Amino acid sequence: MVRLVADEAGGVVVALRRARGRGAYVCPSPSCLEAALRRKVLPRALHAELPKLEATGLRQRIEAERNRLNALHDKEISTRS
């Protein structure tokens, strides 16, 4: 799961570490993010108006986090072998 947090500028950041503020969790897949955007659950979950919610940038950050998590998983499996 990836934690999203509303920032002070009205956007959403992917919290790689603990970040202050109200958060929402989504699985790091494009379909989960698309469902959250389509259903407009992020403003409700974050208790914030998100005028600067840039979906394209958020998609890219989620994809980068997904790739990072996959790389960590692959590294963990290779060290076990």
C-alpha positions as CSV (number, residue, x, y, z in Angstrom):
1,M,0.0,0.0,0.0
2,V,1.1,3.5,-0.7
3,R,0.2,6.4,1.6
4,L,-1.0,9.6,0.0
5,V,-1.0,12.8,2.0
6,A,-2.5,16.3,1.3
7,D,0.2,19.0,1.2
8,E,-0.2,22.6,2.2
9,A,-0.3,23.7,-1.5
10,G,-3.5,21.8,-2.2
11,G,-1.8,18.8,-3.9
12,V,-1.2,15.2,-2.9
13,V,2.2,13.7,-2.2
14,V,3.2,10.1,-2.0
15,A,4.6,9.6,1.5
16,L,7.7,7.4,1.3
17,R,8.2,7.8,5.0
18,R,6.1,9.1,7.8
19,A,4.5,12.3,6.8
20,R,2.3,14.5,8.9
21,G,-1.3,15.0,8.0
22,R,-4.3,13.0,7.1
23,G,-3.4,10.2,4.8
24,A,-5.2,7.8,2.4
25,Y,-3.9,4.5,1.3
26,V,-4.1,3.0,-2.2
27,C,-2.5,-0.1,-3.6
28,P,0.3,0.8,-6.0
29,S,-1.4,-0.2,-9.2
30,P,-2.8,2.0,-11.9
31,S,-6.3,0.5,-11.6
32,C,-6.5,1.3,-7.8
33,L,-5.5,4.9,-8.4
34,E,-7.8,5.3,-11.3
35,A,-10.7,3.9,-9.2
36,A,-9.9,6.4,-6.4
37,L,-9.8,9.3,-8.9
38,R,-12.9,8.3,-10.7
39,R,-14.9,7.8,-7.4
40,K,-13.4,11.1,-6.0
41,V,-12.5,9.4,-2.7
42,L,-9.2,11.2,-2.1
43,P,-10.8,14.6,-1.1
44,R,-13.1,12.7,1.3
45,A,-10.4,10.5,2.7
46,L,-8.0,13.4,3.2
47,H,-10.7,15.8,4.5
48,A,-9.4,18.4,2.1
49,E,-10.3,20.2,-1.0
50,L,-7.7,19.3,-3.6
51,P,-7.8,22.1,-6.2
52,K,-4.3,21.2,-7.4
53,L,-4.8,17.5,-7.7
54,E,-2.7,16.8,-10.8
55,A,-3.7,13.3,-11.8
56,T,-0.9,12.8,-14.3
57,G,1.8,13.6,-11.8
58,L,0.2,11.5,-9.2
59,R,0.0,8.6,-11.6
60,Q,3.8,9.0,-12.3
61,R,4.6,9.1,-8.6
62,I,2.5,6.0,-7.8
63,E,4.2,4.1,-10.7
64,A,7.6,5.2,-9.4
65,E,6.7,3.9,-6.0
66,R,5.4,0.7,-7.5
67,N,8.7,0.2,-9.3
68,R,10.7,0.9,-6.1
69,L,8.6,-1.6,-4.1
70,N,9.0,-4.3,-6.9
71,A,12.8,-3.7,-6.9
72,L,12.9,-4.1,-3.1
73,H,10.9,-7.3,-3.4
74,D,13.1,-8.7,-6.1
75,K,16.2,-7.9,-4.1
76,E,14.7,-9.6,-1.0
77,I,14.0,-12.7,-3.0
78,S,17.4,-12.9,-4.5
79,T,19.1,-12.6,-1.1
80,R,17.0,-15.5,0.1
81,S,18.2,-17.8,-2.7
